Amino acid sequence: MDRKIKAVQFGCGKMSVYLMRYMLEKGVDIVAAFDMNPAVIGKDIGDIIGGAKTGVMVTDAQKADEVLAALKPDVCVVATMSTMADIKEAFTVCAKNGVNAISTCEESLYPWNSSPAITQELDALAKKNGVTLAGSGYPDMYWGVLIDTLAGSMQKITKITGVSSYNVEDYGIALAEGHGAGLSTEAFEQEIGKYNNLSSDEQKKLVESGEYVPSYMWNQNGWLCSKMGLTPISQVQKCIPTTHHEDLNSTTLNMTIKAGQPTGMRAVVTTETKEGITLETECIGNVYGPDDFDRNDWTFYGEPETTIHVNRPATVELTCANLINRIPALIKAEPGYVSTDKMPNNVYPVRPLNEYV
């Protein structure tokens, strides 16, 4: 592309601070930004980033349709909430206006096994308008591409286990509440843990109907199976509350979580495959205590047994950098909803992003 990529930021919260800065640093021209928060609307995006003023002001998200129609950007980065139902409207307005879109929404990484109806609808709309929709972020690389690459060094694999933890304080209130942080023990069991003992078919039916919102590893196991050529035959999830022995203050929830009450959850997803490989993946999202830190641990069982530890990853920054580096592949991809398992692996862009399109 012989000009700068024109981009729009949809959602100007915590993640956008890095997303917008990384785009500007990679030679992307941000032409508009949207949000629903009255406290943010009207702000210069430079003030949000913490840099010089840009002249680009945050616009009410209700005006996204008319702004996108007028500006015709190449891509929209959606950083709002965590489920496909949440971001469907943003993806729809982008697709209708011929704008490629990519989201930090965790479910958007591989929504085919959790929200098939929404994904098929968006896929058809994107194909009709000649654009690509996708999701990316930290899981794309550190729960996906990295694992697939390491698997390529193995002679035999019987089981893959993964554990990843993150501080829900870093991602906003929607994510924190979705992990049960701040609930009472009784409310956690009634709202989140009540599905733990259902069968694979029962959970699948509830997930696809939208009644049961799965953890990120539900989608991640689907991504890994697709990328690695595995055929899932069953998949179940168990959600277990995390607690802390002392009171913890949550600035995101604006409350103090009492000792022994849920600070978040462990979600364990077990997938059995036709090929005999078991995936057992666990994500731990909670309000951190003073000694907690992000971690990412994976073990391959077979020959040879192999373990990798990534301690204290900068999860927020890696989420944003990985997504921004996906933009050239997004623009070049075939129209439709194209999950990143169908895209080339990310490379480090040493030149402005438009030179990779």
C-alpha positions in Angstrom: 0.0 0.0 0.0 1.6 3.3 -1.1 -0.2 5.4 1.6 -0.7 5.2 5.3 -3.3 2.7 6.6 -6.3 4.7 7.8 -7.7 3.3 11.0 -10.5 4.0 13.5 -10.5 3.1 17.2 -13.8 1.8 18.6 -13.7 1.9 22.4 -11.4 4.3 24.1 -10.8 2.7 27.5 -7.7 1.1 29.1 -6.7 -1.0 26.2 -7.0 1.8 23.7 -4.1 3.7 25.4 -1.7 1.1 23.9 -3.7 0.2 20.8 -3.8 3.8 19.5 -0.2 4.5 20.5 1.1 1.4 18.8 -0.8 2.2 15.6 0.7 5.7 15.5 4.1 4.3 16.1 3.7 1.8 13.3 2.8 4.5 10.8 -1.0 4.1 10.9 -3.2 7.2 10.5 -6.0 7.2 13.1 -8.8 9.2 11.5 -11.6 8.7 14.1 -12.3 7.2 17.5 -15.6 6.2 19.2 -16.9 5.6 22.7 -20.1 5.5 24.7 -18.7 7.1 27.8 -19.7 10.8 28.2 -16.5 11.4 30.2 -14.4 10.3 27.2 -16.5 11.7 24.3 -15.0 15.0 23.0 -11.4 14.2 24.3 -8.5 14.4 21.9 -7.0 10.9 21.5 -3.6 12.3 22.4 -4.9 13.1 25.8 -6.0 9.5 26.2 -2.7 8.1 25.0 -0.8 10.6 27.2 1.0 12.3 24.3 0.6 15.4 22.1 -2.8 16.4 20.8 -3.7 14.9 17.4 -6.8 16.9 16.5 -8.8 13.6 16.4 -11.6 13.8 19.0 -13.6 10.9 20.4 -17.0 10.7 18.9 -20.2 9.3 20.3 -20.4 5.6 19.2 -24.0 6.2 18.0 -22.5 8.3 15.2 -20.2 5.5 14.0 -22.3 4.6 11.0 -22.2 8.1 9.5 -18.6 8.7 10.3 -17.4 5.4 8.8 -19.5 6.0 5.7 -17.9 9.4 5.2 -14.2 8.5 6.1 -14.0 5.0 4.6 -11.1 3.8 6.7 -9.2 0.6 6.0 -9.6 -0.9 9.4 -11.4 -0.5 12.7 -9.9 -1.7 16.0 -12.7 -2.7 18.4 -11.8 -2.8 22.1 -15.0 -2.7 24.0 -16.3 -5.9 25.7 -15.6 -9.7 25.8 -18.4 -11.6 24.0 -19.6 -11.7 20.4 -23.0 -10.6 21.5 -21.4 -7.5 23.0 -19.4 -6.5 19.8 -21.8 -7.7 17.2 -23.2 -4.2 16.6 -19.7 -2.7 16.2 -18.6 -5.4 13.7 -21.9 -5.0 11.9 -21.6 -1.3 11.4 -18.0 -1.8 10.2 -18.9 -4.5 7.7 -21.9 -2.6 6.3 -19.6 0.3 5.6 -16.9 -1.8 3.9 -14.4 -1.5 6.8 -12.2 -4.4 7.9 -12.4 -4.9 11.7 -10.4 -6.7 14.4 -11.2 -6.9 18.1 -9.6 -7.6 21.4 -12.8 -9.4 22.4 -11.6 -12.7 23.7 -14.4 -14.7 22.2 -13.8 -13.2 18.8 -10.5 -15.1 18.5 -12.5 -18.3 17.6 -16.2 -17.8 18.0 -17.2 -20.7 15.7 -17.6 -23.0 18.7 -19.4 -20.7 21.0 -21.5 -18.2 19.0 -22.0 -19.9 15.6 -25.2 -18.1 14.6 -23.7 -14.6 15.2 -20.5 -15.6 13.6 -22.2 -17.0 10.5 -24.3 -13.9 10.2 -21.2 -11.6 10.4 -19.4 -13.9 8.0 -22.1 -13.5 5.4 -22.2 -9.7 5.9 -18.5 -9.4 5.6 -18.4 -11.5 2.4 -21.2 -9.4 0.9 -19.2 -6.2 1.5 -15.8 -7.5 0.7 -14.2 -7.1 4.2 -12.6 -9.3 6.8 -13.6 -9.6 10.5 -11.3 -11.2 13.1 -10.2 -11.3 16.7 -6.7 -11.2 18.1 -4.6 -10.4 21.2 -2.5 -12.1 23.8 -4.2 -15.5 23.4 -3.7 -15.5 19.7 0.1 -15.7 20.2 0.7 -17.1 23.7 -2.1 -19.6 23.9 -2.2 -20.3 20.1 0.7 -19.7 17.7 3.3 -20.4 20.3 1.7 -23.7 21.2 1.2 -24.8 17.6 4.9 -23.9 16.8 6.2 -25.8 19.8 4.0 -28.8 18.9 5.9 -28.9 15.6 9.1 -29.9 17.5 7.5 -33.0 19.1 7.7 -36.6 18.0 4.5 -37.7 19.8 1.8 -35.8 21.7 -0.7 -37.4 24.0 -1.8 -34.4 26.0 -1.3 -30.6 26.1 -1.9 -28.6 29.3 -1.9 -24.9 29.7 -2.4 -22.5 32.6 -2.5 -18.7 32.1 -3.3 -16.1 34.7 -4.1 -12.4 34.4 -5.2 -9.5 36.6 -8.8 -8.6 35.8 -8.1 -5.1 37.1 -6.2 -4.4 33.9 -9.1 -5.0 31.5 -12.1 -3.1 32.8 -15.3 -3.8 34.6 -17.0 -6.1 32.1 -14.2 -8.6 32.2 -13.9 -8.5 36.0 -17.7 -9.1 36.4 -17.6 -11.9 33.8 -15.1 -13.7 36.0 -17.3 -13.5 39.1 -15.0 -11.0 40.9 -16.9 -9.4 43.7 -19.7 -11.9 43.9 -20.6 -13.7 47.1 -19.7 -17.4 47.2 -23.3 -18.3 46.9 -23.9 -16.0 43.9 -20.9 -17.4 42.2 -22.2 -20.9 42.4 -25.7 -19.8 41.3 -24.5 -17.7 38.4 -21.3 -19.3 37.2 -20.6 -22.6 38.8 -24.0 -24.2 38.2 -23.0 -25.6 34.9 -19.9 -27.5 36.1 -21.5 -31.0 36.2 -23.2 -30.9 32.9 -22.2 -33.2 30.0 -20.3 -32.1 26.9 -23.4 -32.1 24.8 -25.4 -30.2 27.5 -22.7 -27.6 27.8 -22.3 -27.2 24.1 -26.0 -26.7 23.6 -26.2 -24.0 26.3 -23.1 -22.3 25.0 -24.3 -22.1 21.4 -27.7 -20.9 22.6 -26.1 -18.0 24.4 -27.4 -19.1 27.8 -23.9 -20.1 29.1 -21.0 -17.8 28.4 -17.8 -20.0 28.2 -14.4 -19.0 29.4 -11.7 -17.9 26.9 -10.2 -21.4 26.9 -13.4 -22.8 25.3 -12.6 -20.8 22.2 -8.8 -21.3 22.5 -9.2 -25.1 22.4 -11.3 -24.7 19.3 -8.6 -22.4 17.8 -5.9 -25.0 18.6 -7.8 -27.9 17.2 -8.4 -26.0 14.0 -4.8 -24.9 13.7 -3.4 -28.3 14.5 -5.8 -30.3 12.4 -7.5 -32.0 15.5 -11.1 -33.2 15.6 -12.8 -32.4 18.9 -15.2 -35.1 20.1 -16.1 -33.7 23.5 -15.4 -30.5 25.5 -16.4 -29.6 29.0 -15.7 -26.6 31.3 -15.5 -26.2 35.0 -15.4 -22.8 36.7 -13.9 -22.6 40.2 -13.8 -19.4 42.3 -10.5 -18.0 43.4 -10.2 -16.4 46.8 -7.6 -14.5 48.9 -6.9 -14.7 52.6 -7.1 -11.0 53.1 -9.4 -8.2 51.9 -8.5 -6.9 48.5 -9.4 -3.5 47.1 -10.6 -3.4 43.5 -10.4 -0.1 41.7 -12.1 -1.5 38.6 -15.1 -2.8 40.6 -14.9 0.1 43.1 -15.3 -2.2 46.1 -13.4 -4.2 48.7 -13.6 -7.9 48.2 -13.7 -9.5 51.6 -11.3 -12.3 52.5 -12.6 -15.7 51.4 -15.0 -14.3 48.8 -14.5 -14.8 45.0 -11.8 -12.6 43.6 -12.4 -14.1 40.1 -12.2 -17.7 38.8 -10.3 -20.6 37.4 -11.9 -21.9 34.2 -10.7 -25.4 33.2 -11.6 -26.6 29.7 -10.9 -30.2 28.7 -11.2 -31.2 25.1 -10.9 -34.8 23.8 -10.0 -35.3 20.2 -10.5 -38.1 17.6 -6.7 -38.2 17.2 -6.2 -39.2 20.8 -4.7 -35.8 22.0 -6.3 -34.2 25.1 -6.2 -30.5 25.6 -6.6 -29.4 29.2 -6.3 -25.6 29.4 -6.9 -23.3 32.3 -7.3 -19.5 32.5 -7.2 -17.8 35.9 -8.6 -14.3 35.9 -8.9 -12.6 39.3 -8.2 -9.5 41.3 -4.5 -9.9 42.2 -3.1 -10.0 45.7 0.2 -8.3 46.4 2.2 -11.4 45.5 0.3 -12.5 42.4 1.7 -12.0 38.9 0.8 -13.0 35.3 2.0 -16.4 34.2 1.7 -18.6 31.1 2.7 -22.3 31.6 2.3 -25.0 29.0 3.4 -28.7 29.0 3.4 -31.2 26.2 3.1 -34.8 27.2 4.5 -37.4 24.9 8.0 -37.7 23.4 9.8 -35.7 24.5 7.9 -34.1 27.4 8.3 -30.4 27.1 7.4 -27.5 29.4 7.6 -23.8 28.8 7.1 -21.0 31.4 6.5 -17.4 30.5 6.5 -15.5 33.8 5.3 -11.9 34.3 4.4 -11.3 30.6 3.2 -7.8 29.9 -0.2 -9.2 29.0 -1.9 -5.9 28.2 0.9 -4.6 26.0 1.3 -8.0 24.3 -2.4 -8.1 23.6 -2.3 -4.8 21.9 1.0 -5.3 20.0 0.0 -8.7 18.6 -3.4 -7.3 17.4 -1.8 -4.3 15.7 0.7 -6.5 14.0 -2.2 -8.5 12.6 -3.6 -5.6 10.7 -1.7 -6.2 7.4 -2.8 -9.9 7.3 -6.4 -8.8 8.2 -6.5 -6.4 5.2 -5.0 -9.0 2.8 -7.3 -11.9 4.0 -10.2 -13.2 2.0 -13.6 -11.6 2.9 -15.6 -13.1 5.7 -15.1 -13.9 9.4 -11.5 -15.2 9.2 -10.1 -16.4 12.6 -6.4 -16.0 12.9 -5.7 -19.8 12.7 -6.3 -19.3 9.0 -3.9 -16.4 8.7 0.0 -16.5 8.5 1.8 -16.3 11.8 2.7 -12.8 12.9 6.1 -11.3 12.1 7.7 -8.3 13.6 7.1 -5.3 11.3 10.3 -3.3 11.0 8.7 -0.9 8.5 5.4 1.0 8.6 2.4 -1.4 8.5 1.2 -0.1 5.1 4.4 -1.5 3.5 3.2 -5.1 4.4 -0.1 -4.7 2.5 
